[in-house]
Amino acid sequence: MTVFVIISLRDLFASIILMGVYGLFSASFFALMDAVDVALTEAAVGIAVSILLLLSTLSFTGRAEKKSRQKPFLALIIVFFTGALLVYGTFDLPPFGSATSPAHQHVASYYINESYGETGVANLVSSVLASYRGFDTLGELVVIFTAGVGVISLLSTSQKALKTNGTTNKLVAPMTTHHILRIVSKMLIPFIMLYALYVQFHSDFGPGGGFQAGAIFASALILYTLMFGLQATLAITSQSWLKFFAALGVLLFAGTGIISMLQQHNYLNYNVLASDPIQGQHLGILLVELGVGITVTAVLFQLFISFTGYMLNIRRPA
Amino acid sequence: MNVAESFNYWAVMILMMSGLYILIAQGNLVKKVIGLTIFQTSVFILYISMANITGASAPVISEASSQTNLLFSNPLPHVMILTAIVVGISTTALALSLIIRIKRAYDTIEEDEIHDMDAQ
């Protein structure tokens, strides 16, 4: 299995590429397990974005891993002991695929039976995510936003330094000589963006939603940056705009909740957003998913820009 | 205990323990982040396995499914894992940016070397 090779490999570059393979396997597994929304997200995040971030870290830290001095026996003992306990725990779990296991008895059956009538949204994952579990999702969105803020404060580079520094640096657009890659990705990028928008706005009826669309859109932007360089990307967008959009998404989500509060209902109760409750739910879910999509796109892209920008700034000859 | 009934759970445990082993035994910080990601994904797989019902379909209601009264997989774990994946990448990015700062400050990302430097 891939994971054991990752453990044994000393070359970090190879193990990161294997991480991509592992991500692809798990995405296919999620699709096989009927979790189509999760598979979409894992495909965009686990294969594309996380590998790129790991690789850009590696370009700074070096790919060779030193042989560690401590003996791994103690770790092995701990791992086997914990593993044995966990496997012992699985004997009490309900058999895989059973329809009567406790996980399906509580609120899940309510969502499956009632949510279509209450929200009119065919994709149950979307309606649970944005409407029934709106508080959780808002919390997760704030976590993503906070992580983005943390990375920006750790790896901040000024806009000016980035712009003046790119022209002579070969690292900025490493793909300028690869014509096939450039042209193919130039053709693909608009379609990836269009697909992201489809995933965003079609989430009422099919698999999709703000998280997936954000990840796909961000990977299209990252592909553009990889092909044409940071300079070209910063010509069409800027870090302050990205920060603005990251905050705007969270505000859109939170503001939707406040609108329903102003009409003397519970926070994030979308029923009151329109005269008809179902229309209100539709509108609320649309707005909230849009907020999620905007923030996820902005934060993921900002992460990438922070990483590459910081690296470039360090390598700049003084 | 039928093997097929809990094969998924055991595979998850193996993955989880591999991630834990990397976290404990490897000194390289980037490798530790990789281990953490493996651990994280194994938890995702555990949740998604639990949501699955044999013979059920993806939780999207359509005309055909409302007529035939199909079984659906549990949508709730899907929602949790969906958000957890994106939160996971953000926290991984935070960890990686800390690693970059550590490399800048200590000029190494091997744990034992950092400890030696701190001891001096």
Interface residues (C-beta under 8 A of the other chain):
Chain A: M1 V3 F4 I6 I7 L12 S15 I16 M19 Y22 G23 S26 F29 F30 M33 D34 A35 V36 D37 V38 T41 E42 V45 G46 V49 S50 L53 L54 T57 L58 F60 T61 E65 K66 S68 R69 Q70 P72 A75 L76 I78 V79 F80 T82 G83 L86 V87 T90 F91 L93 P95 F96 G97 S98 A99 S101 A103 H104 V107 A108 Y111 I112 Y116 A122 N123 L124 V125 V128 L129 R133 D136 T137 E140 V143 I144 A147 G148 G150 V151 L154 L155 F205 G206 P207 G209 F211 Q212 G214 A215 V296 V299 L300 L303 S306 F307 Y310 M311 I314
Chain B: M1 N2 A4 E5 S6 F7 N8 Y9 W10 M13 I14 L15 M16 M17 S18 G19 L20 Y21 I22 I24 A25 Q26 G27 N28 L29 V30 K31 V33 I34 T37 I38 T41 F44 I45 I48 S49 M50 A51 N52 I53 T54 A56 S57 A58 P59 V60 I61 S62 S66 L71 F72 S73 N74 P75 L76 P77 H78 V79 M80 I81 L82 T83 A84 I85 V86 V87 G88 I89 S90 T91 T92 A93 L94 L96 S97 L98 I99 I100 R101 K103 R104 I109 E110 D112 E113
